[in-house]
Amino acid sequence: MSGINYIYPDFEVVRRDERCIRCRVCERQCANEVHRFDPERDMLISDESKCVNCQRCVSLCPTRALKIVRSDCRLRENANWDGDTIREIYKQAASGGVLLSSMGNPKPLPVYWDKLLINASQVTNPSIDPLREPMETRVFLGKKPEKLTRDENGKLRTDLTPQLELSLPVMFSAMSYGSISYNAHASLARAATELGTYYNTGEGGLHEDFYRYGPHTIVQVASGRFGVHEDFLEAGAAIEIKMGQGAKPGIGGHLPGAKVGPDVSRTRMIPEGSDAISPAPHHDIYSIEDLRQLVWSLKEATEHRKPVIVKVAAVHNIAAIASGIARSGADIIAIDGFRGGTGAAPTRIRDHVGIPIELALASVDQRLRDEGIRNNVSLVVGGSIRSSADVVKAVALGADACYIATAAVLALGCHLCRTCQTGKCNWGIATQQPELARRLNPDIGAERLTNLMTAWKREIMELMGGMGINSIEALRGNRLMLRGVGLNDAELRILGISHAGE
Amino acid sequence: MKRVYVNEEWCLGCHLCEYNCAFANSGESDMVKALKGKTLYPRIHVEGDEQITYAVSCRHCADPLCVRSCISGALHLEEGAVCISRDKCVGCLTCVLVCPYGAIAPGPDGAALKCELCLSNGRGEPACAAGCPNRAIVYEERGEESR
C-alpha cells in the first residue's frame, strides 16, 4: 500500500492557550486519544486526525478553551465530485472494503415534515387552551373492533384484543443491548416506565436486570433471533417482529465482535467476541403467509396476551406490503423511514435505499382505509421524528404513534458524530467498554429523556389546542389540518393534502 | 444535615471536582485567572486506579477526630459542618495525621485546608457536586446513619 495518506483530517482542534489551565480533562475524556499532555513543554497537543467531532472535550472543558471546527483544507471539489465522494474513493482504494456508517441518512434529500404546515383555529371555531381545559394525548395501540356490539343484557362488549396504552403518541424505538450500552438501556427503560410509554429491546435480547421494566418493554424478534426465548417473550408488553430497518432496508443487523462482551454474549446467547450479523431475511419468512405463521406462533407462545408488531422499512411498495401485514394477524405495523438511525450500516445502503417516511405513512394509511382494514392495525412510524411538530404532522397524516431513537440518544448526550461502529462512544451510549459506559449515569439519562418527552407532550397539546382539537384521536388522519409548501402535484396527491393557500 | 457523598460507580476520574474546588475557594471570579499557571490546592482529591476512581473530601464526622485533636481551636463545628478558622491554625498538622480519610492537607501558607461545603465562599452549594458531569458527587441529606 502507498505510504501517502490521501485524506486530510475533517476537523481541527482549536485550543485557546490563554484559557487552557492544563486540567487535562480533554486528554482523560477522549477515547480516540486526540489530546495529549506534553510535560516538557507544559502544554496540551492534539492529533486531529483521530477527532470525530463528538464534542466531549468541548463540553467538559471548564474554561471553554476548546472548539472543534471543520477543516477548511479543501480538495479540488466541484458540483459533481464533492469532497465526501472523493474521500470515499480514496478510502476504498486504500482498504478494498465496504464503507460503513452510523446514524441516519445525511444526504440533502427532501424532509417532507418541513414542507408541511399545521392549521390553527381563527374566528369561526374556537382554539382550546390546554392549560385551562382538558386535553387527551393518550393513545391505545392494537386492533380495534369493526363495530360496537352488545351482550344479551344490552351492555357494550369491551373485550378487546390486547392493546398498548401510551400516555403520549411517542415510544422509544429499537436499539439493541450491544449496539448501545447497559446504562443507555437502563435510561430508556426507566424513562419509558416513568412516562407511561414503551421502549424497545432491539434484536439483542433483554438483560436480566431489565425484566422488571417488562410492562413498558417491547421485545423484538429479528432475523438473527438473538436472545429470543420463552421468558424473553413473556417479559415484554408486546412483541415486535423486525423485518426491516429504515437505515438499511434489505439487510440484517451488524454488531461487531468487539462489542460482544460477557454480558452482551449472555444476553444474546452467542459466544463472546463473535460478530453478530443477522441474516438479511428471516429464513422462515418468504411470503405474507409465512409472516402470518410467525405472528400466530408468537401469539400462541404468549397465550394471546400481547399485541404483535411487525416492523418494516419504508420501501417502494410499502402500501401493498402493509396491506399484507394488516391481514397477517399483526396488531401494529411499524414503518421505519430512510432517515432512521443505526449503529452500523453500509454507507451505500444507508444513503440510497428506502423512501421518506412521510410518503410511506400517507400511502399506507390511505391504502388501508381504501381496503377497509385500517382498524385491523395501528400504525407506528419512525425514521427521524425530530420534534413534537413532526409527531403532530405524523398523527395528522394517519399515524397512531411515533417511534423515536435518534432524538432519544441526543437527549442522552449523543452529538451525532456518526462513529457508533467504532464502539468508542465518548458519551457512554454506543459502547460496551466499561470505562466509557460509566459516563452515562442512568439517573441523569432517564431524567433527560423524561424531560424531553414531557416537553414534547406539552407542545403537542399546544398545537392541538391551536387547531381546536382536544384529543389525539380527533387529529389522527385529519389531513385537513395540513397544507404543503413547495410540493409538486404528485407529492401532494401521495400525502393527500392541499397546497398552502388552497 | 446535607453532606457531600460520592458514588464511585459514576466517577469518571476527570478531576474536574479538584479544579472546581480550587476555583470556588480562590476568591476569583474567573477560572483562568484563578488557576492558570498556579499550583492547585483543592480540598477534594480523586483517588483510585485504572479500574475505579472516586473523589475524597471531608466527611464532616459527627464526632470529628480533627476537631478533638486541634491544639489551637482552629477546627470547630458550625451547625454540623467541620470548619476551620485559618487565622488560628498554627500548622502543627495534627489534623492531617488523625483524619482517617486523608481529607485535610496543608495549604500554601502552611495552615490546614479542608472542605467547608462551600458554606462561606459565596457558592451556596459545594462546587465539586455542582460541577460534577456525571452526578458522581452529590450534596444531599441522607440521615446520620448512612455517612
Contacts between the chains, C-beta under 8 A, distances in Angstrom:
chain1	res1	chain2	res2	distance
A	18	B	32	7.3
A	19	B	32	5.2
A	19	B	36	7.8
A	20	B	36	7.6
A	21	B	19	6.9
A	21	B	31	6.9
A	21	B	32	6.2
A	21	B	35	4.5
A	21	B	36	4.8
A	22	B	36	7.9
A	23	B	15	6.5
A	23	B	16	7.1
A	23	B	19	4.9
A	23	B	35	7.7
A	24	B	15	7.3
A	25	B	14	5.2
A	25	B	15	6.8
A	25	B	16	5.9
A	25	B	19	8.0
A	28	B	12	7.6
A	28	B	13	6.5
A	28	B	14	5.5
A	28	B	15	7.0
A	29	B	12	7.2
A	29	B	14	6.1
A	59	B	133	8.0
A	60	B	14	6.5
A	60	B	16	6.9
A	60	B	133	5.9
A	62	B	16	6.1
A	62	B	19	5.8
A	62	B	20	7.1
A	62	B	23	7.9
A	62	B	31	6.0
A	62	B	131	7.4
A	63	B	31	5.2
A	63	B	32	5.2
A	438	B	9	7.1
A	438	B	10	6.5
A	438	B	11	7.9
A	438	B	12	6.6
A	438	B	134	7.7
A	439	B	12	5.8
A	439	B	134	6.2
A	440	B	134	7.9
A	441	B	10	4.5
A	441	B	134	4.8
A	441	B	135	5.2
A	441	B	136	7.5
A	443	B	135	5.9
A	444	B	134	7.0
A	444	B	135	5.7
